[in-house]
Amino acid sequence: MKDLIKLIDENLEKFLPIIYPETIFEAMKYSLMLPGKRLRPVICLETVRMLGGNINNALPTACAIEMLHVQSLIHDDLPCMDNDDFRRGKPSNHKVFGEANAVLAGDALLTYAPQLIIEKSTELSSDIVLKLVHEYVKFAGAYSLIAGQVVDIESENDKLSKSLYETLDFIHMNKTASLFRLAIRSGAIIAGVSTSVINKLDLFAQKFGLAFQIYDDIMDEISTFEELGKTIGKDKKSGKLTYVSLYGLEYAKEKLNLLIQDCYDIVREYDSKILEQILDKLRDRILGV
Ligand code: GRG
C-alpha cells in the first residue's frame, strides 16, 4: 500500500509541472499534494494489478481520478458549499489562495485530469482511452457526482422531494460511491476484463462507497481534528442529513459492518491483499474488531 501511495505521489508531482501563471498551478498542487489517503488511485491501480494488467499503463488515469477527487474537496470547502476552513490538516484552498483561485484551481483540476488520460496513456489503445474518458465525465458530471452534491445541499435546506432514506442513499451513491466506481471500473477497463467482471466489481465499488460514507459520517461524530485533518462534529452542529443523524450511531455501525462483510465476500474471489487491508482499516477503526 505504501509503495502504491509513493508511486502515485511521484506521478502526481511529475504530471503537474508549475509554469506561468504560477498561481493556478500552485493552488492546484497545494491541495493535491497534501497528505491524503490516496484511496481512489490506490484502488484503481490495485484493480488493474489483481486483474492481471500493467499498473504503469494506469498511472495517468489513477492520478486523474485523484485530481477529480481533490477538485471536489476544494469546491466542497468553499463558503458557498460546505464552508470548511481546514482540509487534510491544513487551511482549505480558498483560505490560502482566495475564493476566486480556489474555484479556478478546482476547474483546472477537473479539466486537466481527462487531458492527462488522453495525452499520457500512450500504451493504451484509443478505444480504451475513449472508454476511460467516458467513465471520467460520466461519474464527474450532473448525473453522478454533481447530482450528489446538489441533493446534499438541498437536504440542508429541507428541500426534499423524496423520503429522507431515499435522499440519503442518493447522496451517498452519487457524492461518494461515484469516484470509487470510477476508480474500479477504470482499472477493470485497463486490465481488459469482460463486462460481467466489470459489473461484479462495480457492485463492490457501490457497496464500498456507501460503507465509506457511513464510515466518514461516523468519524465526524467520534474522531478528532488531528486524525481527520478537518473540522469535526460539523454534521451534527449543522443538522446535516447523515447516516448517523438518520439512523443513530449503533445502527450506522451495524450497517457499516454488513456492507463491509459483503465487500469481503466479493474481494475474496480475487487475490487482493490491498483491498482487504483497506476493508480491515475501516472495520477495525469503527468496530474495533
Ligand atoms: C465535479 C464540478 C464538479 C463538482 C463536484 C463539490 C462537489 C461537486 C462534490 C463534493 C463531493 C464530496 C466532497 C464528497 C465527500 C466524499 C468524501 C467522504 C471525502 C473524503 O475522502 P477521503 O477521506 O479524503 O478519502 P482524503 O483527504 O484522504 O483523500
Residues whose N, C-alpha, C, O or C-beta is under 5 A from the ligand:
A	BS01	GRG	G36 K37 R38 L39 S72 L73 H75 D76 R88 A140 L145 I146 Q149 K175 T176 D216
